[in-house]
Amino acid sequence: MQYAVVLRPPAFGQKLVSFDDSEARKVNGVTDVIRFGNKIAVLAKSTWPAIKGKKESLFRSRPGAGASVRSPVPSPQPDGANELLRRCAGR
């Protein structure tokens, strides 16, 4: 069985520029490091080497075209959540 952990850019809209997996591949139990899209997956024989390999990977990203300082997703309104809870509780 293979286990994987995924390394993503740290913020919404950022793009992967480069990565160095040489140290991750040295971790005992890591079987492969692959790039897919804007992410990197560290594959290993168990969870601990996968996590350790992720920590050893050097990952550089930059803001992408859709990145902004403000979140693109509006924050939830507390009143709306309370109303939803009230409706569900009445069932």
ZAMARGU-4260 file (C-alpha; in steps of 0.2 Angstrom, whole numbers, plus 5000, padded with zeros to 4 digits):
<rodrens>
0) 5000/5000/5000 | 5006/5018/4996 | 5002/5033/5007 | 5002/5051/5000 | 5003/5068/5007
5) 5000/5083/4996 | 5009/5100/4997 | 4999/5114/4990 | 5003/5133/4988 | 5001/5142/5005
10) 4987/5154/4999 | 4973/5154/4987 | 4978/5159/4969 | 4996/5156/4971 | 5005/5146/4958
15) 5019/5133/4960 | 5035/5140/4953 | 5048/5127/4958 | 5052/5113/4970 | 5067/5103/4975
20) 5063/5085/4981 | 5081/5079/4983 | 5080/5079/5002 | 5062/5071/5002 | 5068/5057/4992
25) 5082/5053/5005 | 5069/5050/5018 | 5068/5031/5022 | 5051/5025/5016 | 5048/5038/5003
30) 5045/5030/4986 | 5041/5044/4974 | 5038/5063/4973 | 5027/5068/4959 | 5020/5085/4953
35) 5002/5086/4947 | 4995/5102/4942 | 4999/5115/4955 | 5003/5103/4969 | 5016/5090/4974
40) 5012/5073/4981 | 5025/5063/4992 | 5022/5044/4991 | 5028/5033/5004 | 5026/5016/5012
45) 5018/5023/5028 | 5011/5039/5034 | 5026/5045/5044 | 5039/5045/5030 | 5026/5054/5019
50) 5024/5068/5031 | 5043/5069/5034 | 5046/5069/5016 | 5033/5083/5014 | 5042/5093/5027
55) 5059/5091/5018 | 5053/5097/5001 | 5057/5114/4996 | 5042/5123/4988 | 5042/5140/4980
60) 5026/5148/4974 | 5021/5165/4968 | 5004/5175/4967 | 4994/5169/4952 | 4982/5179/4941
65) 4967/5176/4953 | 4976/5180/4969 | 4971/5195/4979 | 4973/5201/4997 | 4955/5199/5000
70) 4947/5182/5001 | 4936/5178/4985 | 4924/5169/4996 | 4913/5180/5007 | 4913/5176/5025
75) 4897/5168/5032 | 4885/5179/5041 | 4882/5174/5059 | 4863/5178/5058 | 4861/5166/5043
80) 4869/5152/5052 | 4859/5154/5067 | 4843/5154/5057 | 4848/5138/5048 | 4851/5130/5065
85) 4834/5136/5071 | 4825/5128/5056 | 4835/5112/5058 | 4831/5111/5077 | 4812/5112/5073
90) 4812/5096/5063
</rodrens>
